[in-house]
Amino acid sequence: MRIEILRDTSIYGKPVYAGSTVDATGSDAHYLINIGKAKAAPVETPKVEAPVKRKPRTKTNGNLPANA
């Protein structure tokens, strides 16, 4: 589970500093959230760009016969 650290702490015996975002097991994450040292990290959704619209095709010869 991704969590954002609010106060300096240690996870798995390694120091983790405030402001960083780390992965932790579910139980460790819930424990740190409950004691106020972390909060759930916001989920980042990738931005999807809209496809580029094509220009409509134009005829090279604009003069068509009347029976076409």
C-alpha positions in Angstrom: 0.0 0.0 0.0 1.4 3.4 -0.9 1.5 5.8 2.0 2.8 9.4 2.4 4.9 9.9 5.5 3.9 12.8 7.7 6.6 12.5 10.5 10.1 10.9 10.4 9.9 7.2 11.2 11.4 3.9 10.2 10.0 1.1 8.0 11.7 -2.3 7.9 14.5 -0.8 10.0 15.3 1.9 7.5 14.7 5.6 8.2 11.9 7.3 6.2 11.6 11.1 6.2 8.5 13.3 6.3 7.2 14.1 2.8 8.3 10.9 1.1 5.9 8.4 -0.4 6.7 4.7 0.2 5.3 1.2 -0.3 4.5 -0.7 2.9 2.7 -3.9 3.8 -1.0 -3.4 4.6 -0.6 -4.0 8.3 2.4 -1.6 8.6 0.6 1.0 6.6 -2.5 0.8 8.7 -0.4 1.0 11.9 1.4 4.1 10.8 -1.8 5.8 9.6 -3.5 5.0 13.0 -0.7 6.5 15.0 -0.6 9.6 12.8 2.7 9.2 11.2 1.4 8.6 7.7 -1.7 9.0 5.5 -2.8 7.1 2.4 -1.1 8.4 -0.7 -3.4 9.9 -3.4 -3.9 7.6 -6.3 -2.3 9.0 -9.4 -4.3 8.3 -12.6 -2.4 8.7 -15.8 -3.7 11.5 -18.1 -5.1 10.2 -21.3 -4.9 12.6 -24.2 -7.8 12.8 -26.6 -7.0 11.5 -30.1 -6.2 14.2 -32.6 -9.1 14.9 -34.9 -8.3 14.7 -38.6 -9.3 17.3 -41.1 -12.1 16.1 -43.4 -10.9 15.1 -46.8 -11.5 17.6 -49.6 -11.8 16.8 -53.3 -8.9 17.9 -55.4 -11.3 18.8 -58.2 -14.2 20.7 -56.9 -16.1 20.8 -60.2 -18.1 17.6 -60.5 -20.4 16.8 -63.5 -24.1 17.3 -62.8 -25.0 13.6 -63.1 -22.4 12.5 -60.5 
